[in-house]
Amino acid sequence: MNSLVQLAAEDASDHRTLIITLFSVFVAATLGVTVWAGRRTKDATDFYAGGRSFTGFQNGLAISGDYMSAASFLGIAGLIALFGYDGFLYSIGFLVAWLVALLLVAEPLRNSGRFTMGDVLAYRMRQRPVRTAAGTSTIVVSIFYLLAQMVGAGALVALLLGVSGDAGKNIIVAIVGIVMILYVTIGGMKGTTWVQMIKACLLIAGTLLVTILVMTKFNWNISSLLGAAAEESGKGAAFLEPGLKYGVSTTSKIDFISLGLALVLGTAGLPHILVRFYTVPTAKVARKSVNWAIGIIGVFYLMTIALGFGAAALLSQKEITDSDAAGNTAAPLLAQEIGGGADSIGGATLLALISAVAFATILAVVAGLTLASSSSFAHDLYANVIRKGKATDKEEVSAARIAAVAIGAVAIVLGIFAGKLNVAFLVALAFAVAASANLPTILYSLFWKRFNTRGSLWSIYGGLFSSVFLVFFSPVVSGSEEAMFSGVDFQWFPLSNPGLISIPLGFLLGWLGTVLSKEDEDPDGEKYAELEVRSLTGSGAH
């Protein structure tokens, strides 16, 4: 272990009281907000959609808090610190993706559904098979995304508290899982939304503080910062040019195209983002909330330049990778260095502050993901498939709380196995699954009159299974030291991200299933006409 990490561990021991106090204050404060919100949760609308009572700014702030995950704060900073220009491509992809969500999905989805994506898909199709498919897809996508947050939590808190070995990280992952379950089961959407708003403010403030300190150190000269980063990286000018990560071979170049496609199209299919559109009273407010989110997220991703390149300039590559091989702790280590170093009070304090912000980020995002998946299980699978629409609001909410516990347990177990992977990379996989399974079906349902049940099922299951299948046989799962299962090798699919294959396949199967089907569920087009009017005007919307 290098000297910086040793000093960090010693300093964490000396200042453990400060670290634990900051973590405890945030957790206690947000749990208090959750309990307060839980007392105001009276029915299913409150639990699933927060009573549709949030303003455009509030929801935009909450969307930002939901979207700016551990992948944004920890993973992207680490990728930029290790791979320079190619790492920053994640920031660009995540931001551009919001244009698709704004232009194609936000307003029509808010007008057409009630609580979940399944409401929109099942509106003019057979309820039970379509809701089953939508619920299954939602849960799978959410679990992929949850993995990233769990991995980030394990790496972060292990660094802070000087925890060594896999056992310590596994305990941390379990604690995060338990806290997220409490957020969802107690507070529902109201509690989760307020936690996300608090977290977004903390994240922007913490990132701004580090950005100011980094830029001050380089006299607010971006060229000096980039030059120092390139020199310290050991890669020279190549660090600031495309190709360091995705230009090594033809396969890596194709992998980059696949990644870009997944990032740009994935946001509009992410379940925990889609459900946020139902928390506002009208489609107009939904559109405003997306505009606010784009502005807030855009500012944040600009600051990741200072985080990533600052870490590359002020820390050595060995210091970053020795702490965490995937670079997930680059931002906290940068905060420690810019605060005065591992052996200073300032360094320890800033490390604790930034790590507490990152921990807040993780807790807020996992709460949103767990809520989205448990809501889909309760509303789509339990209430409309198992109970055939006869479940009461109270029964639905109870089912959602039970599902939150089960999904949290699954996320904890899988998070333990995924500990070696970069969190931004894991999130990109979730984007690929969402873009392959959810986005084609949503767009076809909203904009294609002929689309039917078979097309919907083929699109969801085809996109879902193809993306998961290709990931399972990719270098992500086996065949290398960085893989999820490093001791075995059964990979044959060369790309790390399956989006280039699975996304077009999802669209193709949706079209093919529809044209090959003889069923005509809406022969006069009445349901489609009603859905079109509702999605565009809001007439009859919930």
C-alpha positions in Angstrom: 0.0 0.0 0.0 1.4 3.4 -0.9 2.3 6.2 1.5 -0.8 8.3 0.7 -3.2 5.5 1.5 -1.3 4.5 4.6 -1.5 8.1 5.8 -5.2 8.3 4.9 -5.8 5.2 7.1 -3.8 6.6 10.0 -5.6 9.9 9.7 -9.0 8.2 9.5 -8.1 6.6 12.8 -7.1 9.9 14.4 -10.1 11.7 13.2 -12.6 8.9 13.2 -14.9 10.8 15.5 -15.2 13.6 13.0 -15.9 11.1 10.2 -18.5 9.1 12.1 -20.2 12.3 13.3 -20.6 13.7 9.8 -22.0 10.4 8.5 -24.3 10.0 11.5 -25.6 13.6 11.2 -26.6 13.1 7.6 -28.2 9.7 8.2 -30.1 10.9 11.3 -31.3 14.1 9.5 -32.5 12.3 6.4 -34.2 9.6 8.5 -35.9 12.3 10.4 -37.1 13.9 7.1 -38.2 10.4 6.0 -40.2 9.8 9.2 -41.8 13.3 8.8 -42.8 12.5 5.2 -44.0 9.0 6.1 -46.5 10.5 8.5 -48.0 12.4 5.7 -48.2 9.4 3.4 -51.9 8.5 3.5 -52.6 6.5 0.3 -51.1 4.9 -2.8 -50.8 8.3 -4.6 -48.7 9.7 -1.7 -46.5 6.6 -1.5 -45.9 6.2 -5.3 -46.1 9.8 -6.5 -45.7 12.0 -3.4 -49.2 13.3 -3.8 -48.2 14.9 -7.1 -47.5 18.0 -5.0 -43.9 19.0 -6.0 -43.1 22.1 -8.0 -41.0 22.1 -11.2 -37.9 23.4 -9.3 -38.3 20.9 -6.5 -38.8 18.0 -8.9 -35.9 19.2 -11.0 -33.7 19.2 -8.0 -34.9 15.8 -7.0 -34.3 14.4 -10.5 -30.8 15.8 -10.3 -30.3 14.2 -7.0 -31.6 10.9 -8.4 -29.5 11.1 -11.5 -26.2 12.4 -10.1 -25.2 9.1 -8.6 -22.1 7.5 -7.3 -21.3 6.9 -11.0 -21.2 10.7 -11.5 -19.3 11.8 -8.4 -17.0 8.8 -7.9 -16.9 6.8 -11.1 -16.5 9.6 -13.7 -13.9 11.4 -11.6 -12.0 8.2 -11.4 -12.3 7.5 -15.1 -11.1 11.0 -16.0 -8.2 10.7 -13.6 -7.1 7.4 -15.2 -8.0 7.9 -18.8 -8.3 11.6 -19.3 -10.4 12.7 -22.4 -12.0 9.3 -22.8 -13.2 9.3 -19.2 -14.9 12.7 -19.7 -17.0 11.1 -22.5 -19.2 9.6 -19.8 -20.1 13.1 -18.6 -21.1 14.2 -22.1 -23.2 11.1 -22.7 -25.0 11.4 -19.4 -25.9 15.1 -20.1 -26.9 14.7 -23.8 -29.3 11.9 -22.8 -31.6 14.4 -21.2 -32.5 15.9 -24.6 -34.1 12.6 -25.5 -36.0 12.5 -22.2 -37.1 16.1 -22.6 -38.2 16.0 -26.3 -39.7 12.5 -26.5 -40.7 11.1 -23.1 -41.3 13.5 -20.2 -44.5 15.2 -21.1 -46.3 12.4 -22.9 -45.4 9.9 -20.1 -46.7 12.2 -17.4 -50.0 12.6 -19.2 -50.4 9.0 -20.1 -49.6 7.1 -16.9 -50.5 7.0 -13.2 -47.7 5.6 -11.2 -45.4 3.4 -13.4 -44.2 2.8 -16.9 -46.5 -0.2 -17.0 -49.5 2.1 -16.9 -48.6 3.6 -20.2 -47.7 0.4 -21.9 -50.9 -1.4 -20.7 -53.3 1.4 -21.6 -54.3 0.0 -25.0 -53.0 -3.6 -24.7 -53.7 -6.7 -22.6 -53.0 -5.8 -19.0 -51.5 -8.9 -17.5 -48.8 -9.9 -19.9 -47.7 -6.3 -20.6 -47.6 -5.4 -16.9 -45.7 -8.6 -16.1 -43.1 -7.7 -18.7 -42.8 -4.0 -17.6 -42.5 -5.0 -13.9 -39.8 -7.5 -14.7 -37.8 -5.1 -16.8 -38.1 -2.4 -14.2 -36.7 -4.6 -11.4 -33.8 -5.9 -13.5 -32.7 -2.4 -14.6 -33.0 -1.1 -11.1 -30.8 -3.9 -9.7 -28.1 -3.2 -12.3 -28.1 0.4 -11.2 -28.2 -0.5 -7.5 -25.0 -2.6 -8.0 -23.0 0.6 -8.9 -24.2 2.4 -5.8 -23.3 -0.5 -3.5 -19.8 -0.8 -5.0 -19.3 2.9 -4.6 -20.4 2.8 -0.9 -18.0 -0.1 -0.1 -15.0 1.6 -1.7 -15.7 5.0 -0.1 -16.4 4.0 3.5 -13.6 1.5 3.5 -11.2 4.3 2.5 -12.6 6.6 5.2 -12.6 4.3 8.1 -9.4 2.5 7.1 -11.3 -0.8 6.6 -9.2 -3.4 4.8 -10.2 -6.7 3.2 -13.4 -7.8 1.5 -15.2 -8.6 4.7 -15.2 -4.9 5.9 -16.5 -3.7 2.5 -19.2 -6.3 2.5 -20.5 -5.2 5.9 -20.6 -1.6 4.6 -22.6 -2.7 1.6 -25.1 -4.4 3.9 -25.5 -1.3 6.1 -26.2 0.8 3.0 -28.8 -1.7 1.9 -30.5 -1.6 5.3 -30.6 2.2 5.4 -32.1 2.5 1.9 -34.8 0.0 2.8 -35.7 2.2 5.8 -36.0 5.3 3.5 -38.4 3.6 1.1 -40.5 1.6 3.6 -41.0 4.6 5.9 -41.1 7.6 3.7 -42.3 6.4 0.3 -42.0 8.9 -2.6 -42.4 12.0 -0.4 -39.5 11.0 1.9 -37.3 9.9 -1.0 -37.9 13.1 -2.9 -36.9 15.3 0.0 -33.8 13.2 0.7 -32.8 13.6 -3.0 -33.3 17.3 -2.9 -31.1 17.6 0.2 -28.5 15.4 -1.4 -28.5 17.4 -4.6 -27.7 20.6 -2.7 -25.0 18.9 -0.7 -23.4 17.4 -3.8 -23.4 20.6 -5.8 -21.9 22.5 -2.8 -19.2 19.9 -2.1 -18.2 19.6 -5.8 -18.2 23.4 -6.1 -15.9 23.7 -3.1 -13.4 21.2 -4.5 -13.6 22.8 -7.9 -12.8 26.3 -6.5 -9.8 24.9 -4.5 -8.4 23.0 -7.5 -8.8 26.0 -9.8 -7.3 28.3 -7.2 -4.3 26.1 -7.0 -3.8 26.4 -10.7 -4.5 30.2 -10.7 -7.8 29.6 -12.6 -5.9 28.5 -15.7 -7.5 25.5 -17.2 -4.5 25.0 -19.5 -2.2 24.7 -16.5 -4.5 22.2 -14.9 -4.7 20.0 -18.1 -1.0 20.3 -18.7 -0.2 19.2 -15.1 -2.7 16.3 -15.4 -1.1 15.1 -18.7 2.4 15.3 -17.3 1.6 13.5 -14.0 -0.4 10.8 -15.7 2.7 9.6 -17.4 0.9 9.4 -20.8 1.7 12.9 -22.0 -0.4 14.5 -24.7 -2.3 11.2 -25.3 -4.0 11.9 -21.9 -5.8 14.9 -23.4 -6.7 13.2 -26.7 -9.3 10.6 -27.7 -8.3 7.0 -27.8 -6.5 6.3 -24.5 -9.3 3.9 -23.3 -11.4 3.4 -26.4 -8.9 3.7 -29.2 -6.5 0.9 -28.3 -8.1 -1.5 -30.7 -10.9 -1.9 -33.2 -12.9 -3.7 -30.5 -12.5 -0.8 -28.0 -13.6 1.7 -30.7 -16.7 -0.3 -31.3 -17.2 -0.6 -27.6 -17.2 3.2 -27.4 -19.9 3.5 -30.0 -21.9 0.9 -28.0 -21.3 2.9 -24.8 -22.4 6.2 -26.4 -25.6 4.7 -27.7 -26.5 3.3 -24.3 -25.8 6.5 -22.5 -27.7 8.8 -24.9 -30.8 6.5 -25.1 -30.8 4.9 -21.7 -31.9 7.9 -19.5 -35.4 7.9 -21.2 -35.9 4.3 -20.2 -34.6 4.4 -16.6 -37.5 3.5 -14.2 -36.4 5.6 -11.3 -36.2 8.7 -13.6 -39.5 7.9 -15.3 -41.5 7.7 -12.0 -40.3 11.2 -11.1 -42.5 12.7 -13.8 -45.6 11.5 -11.9 -44.7 13.5 -8.8 -45.8 16.8 -10.3 -49.4 18.1 -10.9 -49.2 18.7 -14.7 -47.2 17.9 -17.8 -46.1 21.5 -18.0 -44.5 21.2 -14.6 -42.9 18.0 -15.7 -41.3 19.8 -18.6 -40.1 22.6 -16.3 -38.6 20.0 -13.9 -36.6 18.5 -16.8 -35.4 22.0 -17.8 -34.2 22.6 -14.2 -32.6 19.2 -14.1 -30.7 19.8 -17.3 -29.3 23.1 -16.0 -28.3 21.6 -12.6 -26.8 18.4 -14.1 -25.0 20.4 -16.8 -23.2 22.6 -14.2 -22.3 19.5 -12.2 -20.7 17.7 -15.1 -18.7 20.8 -16.1 -17.2 20.6 -12.6 -16.2 16.9 -13.1 -13.4 18.3 -15.3 -11.8 19.9 -12.2 -12.4 16.7 -10.1 -11.0 14.2 -12.6 -8.1 16.2 -14.1 -7.4 17.7 -10.7 -7.0 14.2 -9.3 -4.7 13.3 -12.2 -2.6 16.4 -11.7 -2.3 16.3 -7.9 -2.2 12.5 -7.3 -0.1 9.9 -9.0 -1.8 7.1 -11.0 -0.4 4.6 -8.6 -1.9 6.4 -5.6 -5.3 6.4 -7.2 -5.3 2.7 -8.3 -3.7 1.4 -5.1 -6.6 2.9 -3.1 -9.2 1.5 -5.6 -8.2 -0.3 -8.8 -11.2 1.1 -10.7 -10.5 4.7 -9.6 -13.7 5.1 -7.5 -11.9 6.9 -4.7 -10.1 9.5 -6.8 -12.5 12.4 -5.8 -12.2 11.8 -2.0 -8.4 11.4 -2.3 -8.3 14.7 -4.3 -10.3 16.4 -1.5 -7.8 15.2 1.1 -4.8 16.3 -1.0 -6.3 19.8 -1.8 -7.2 20.3 1.9 -3.6 20.0 3.0 -2.7 16.3 2.7 -3.4 13.1 4.7 -1.4 14.3 7.7 -3.3 17.6 8.2 -6.5 18.6 9.9 -7.7 20.3 6.7 -7.1 17.3 4.6 -8.9 15.0 7.0 -11.8 17.4 7.4 -12.3 17.9 3.6 -11.9 14.2 3.0 -14.7 13.5 5.6 -16.9 16.3 4.2 -16.6 15.1 0.6 -17.0 11.5 1.5 -20.1 12.3 3.5 -21.5 14.1 0.4 -20.7 11.0 -1.7 -22.3 8.8 0.9 -25.4 11.0 0.8 -25.4 10.6 -3.0 -25.3 6.9 -2.7 -28.1 6.7 -0.1 -30.4 9.0 -2.0 -30.0 7.2 -5.4 -30.4 3.7 -3.9 -33.6 4.9 -2.2 -35.0 6.1 -5.6 -34.1 2.9 -7.3 -35.6 0.7 -4.6 -38.8 2.8 -4.6 -39.1 2.5 -8.4 -38.7 -1.2 -8.5 -40.8 -2.0 -5.5 -43.6 0.3 -6.8 -43.6 -1.5 -10.1 -43.8 -4.9 -8.3 -46.7 -3.7 -6.1 -48.6 -1.7 -8.7 -47.9 -3.8 -11.9 -47.3 -7.3 -10.7 -49.2 -7.6 -7.4 -52.2 -5.3 -7.9 -52.9 -5.8 -11.6 -51.5 -9.2 -12.4 -51.8 -11.3 -9.2 -54.8 -9.6 -7.7 -56.3 -8.6 -11.1 -57.0 -5.0 -10.1 -58.8 -5.9 -6.9 -56.1 -4.9 -4.4 -56.8 -1.9 -2.2 -54.4 1.0 -1.8 -53.4 -0.3 1.6 -52.6 -3.7 0.2 -50.6 -2.2 -2.6 -48.4 -0.1 -0.3 -47.8 -3.1 2.0 -46.7 -5.1 -1.0 -44.4 -2.3 -2.1 -42.7 -2.2 1.3 -42.2 -6.0 1.4 -40.8 -5.8 -2.2 -38.4 -3.1 -1.1 -36.9 -5.4 1.6 -36.5 -8.2 -0.9 -35.0 -6.1 -3.6 -32.6 -4.5 -1.1 -31.5 -8.0 0.0 -30.8 -9.0 -3.6 -28.8 -5.8 -4.2 -26.7 -6.4 -1.2 -25.7 -9.9 -2.3 -24.9 -8.9 -5.9 -23.1 -5.7 -4.7 -20.7 -7.9 -2.8 -19.7 -9.8 -6.0 -19.3 -6.6 -8.1 -16.8 -4.9 -5.8 -14.0 -4.8 -8.4 -15.9 -2.9 -11.1 -15.9 0.9 -11.8 -19.2 2.3 -10.8 -19.6 4.5 -13.9 -19.1 1.5 -16.0 -21.8 -0.5 -14.0 -24.3 2.3 -14.5 -23.6 2.3 -18.3 -24.7 -1.3 -18.3 -28.0 -0.3 -16.6 -28.4 2.3 -19.3 -27.9 -0.3 -22.0 -30.6 -2.6 -20.5 -33.0 0.3 -20.1 -32.5 1.5 -23.6 -32.9 -2.0 -25.0 -36.0 -3.1 -23.1 -37.9 0.0 -22.0 -37.3 2.8 -24.5 -38.5 1.0 -27.7 -41.7 -0.1 -26.0 -42.4 3.4 -24.6 -41.9 5.1 -28.0 -43.8 2.6 -30.0 -46.7 2.8 -27.5 -46.9 6.6 -27.6 -46.3 7.1 -31.3 -47.2 4.0 -33.3 -50.9 3.3 -33.8 -50.5 -0.3 -34.9 -48.3 -1.4 -32.0 -49.9 -4.3 -30.0 -49.3 -6.7 -27.1 -47.1 -9.1 -29.0 -44.9 -6.3 -30.2 -44.6 -5.0 -26.7 -43.7 -8.4 -25.2 -41.1 -9.1 -27.9 -39.6 -5.7 -27.5 -39.3 -5.8 -23.7 -38.2 -9.4 -23.3 -36.0 -9.4 -26.4 -34.2 -6.2 -25.4 -34.0 -7.3 -21.7 -32.7 -10.9 -22.3 -30.4 -10.0 -25.1 -28.6 -7.3 -23.1 -28.4 -9.3 -19.9 -27.3 -12.4 -21.9 -24.5 -10.5 -23.7 -23.3 -8.9 -20.5 -23.1 -12.3 -18.8 -20.8 -13.5 -21.6 -18.8 -10.3 -21.8 -15.4 -9.3 -20.2 -17.4 -7.7 -17.4 -18.4 -11.0 -15.8 -15.4 -13.2 -16.4 -12.0 -13.6 -18.2 -9.9 -10.9 -16.4 -8.7 -9.7 -13.0 -11.2 -6.8 -13.1 -14.2 -9.0 -13.9 -17.0 -9.8 -11.5 -15.8 -13.5 -11.3 -12.1 -13.2 -11.9 -11.3 -16.8 -11.3 -13.1 -18.2 -14.4 -13.3 -17.4 -18.1 -16.4 -18.1 -20.1 -16.6 -14.8 -22.0 -17.0 -14.8 -25.8 -18.8 -11.5 -26.5 -16.0 -9.0 -27.0 -17.8 -5.7 -26.1 -18.1 -4.6 -22.5 -21.3 -2.7 -23.2 -24.0 -4.6 -25.2 -26.0 -1.5 -26.4 -24.8 -1.6 -30.0 -26.5 -5.0 -30.4 -29.3 -5.1 -27.9 -30.8 -1.6 -28.5 -31.4 -2.0 -32.2 -32.6 -5.6 -31.5 -35.2 -4.2 -29.0 -36.6 -1.9 -31.6 -36.5 -4.5 -34.3 -38.3 -7.1 -32.2 -41.0 -4.6 -31.3 -41.7 -4.0 -35.0 -41.4 -7.6 -36.0 -43.7 -8.9 -33.2 -46.3 -6.3 -34.2 -46.3 -7.0 -38.0 -46.3 -10.7 -37.5 -49.2 -10.6 -35.1 -52.7 -11.2 -36.4 -54.4 -9.6 -33.4 -55.9 -6.2 -33.8 -56.7 -5.0 -30.3 -57.8 -1.6 -31.4 -59.4 -2.0 -34.8 -60.9 1.5 -35.0 -57.9 3.2 -33.4 -60.1 4.6 -30.6 -57.7 3.7 -27.8 -54.7 5.1 -29.6 -56.6 8.3 -30.5 -57.5 8.7 -26.8 -53.9 8.0 -25.7 -52.6 10.5 -28.3 -54.9 13.2 -27.1 -54.1 12.5 -23.5 -50.3 12.4 -24.1 -50.2 15.6 -26.1 -52.8 17.7 -24.2 -53.1 16.2 -20.7 -56.8 15.9 -21.1 -58.0 13.1 -18.7 -54.5 12.7 -17.2 -54.2 11.8 -13.5 
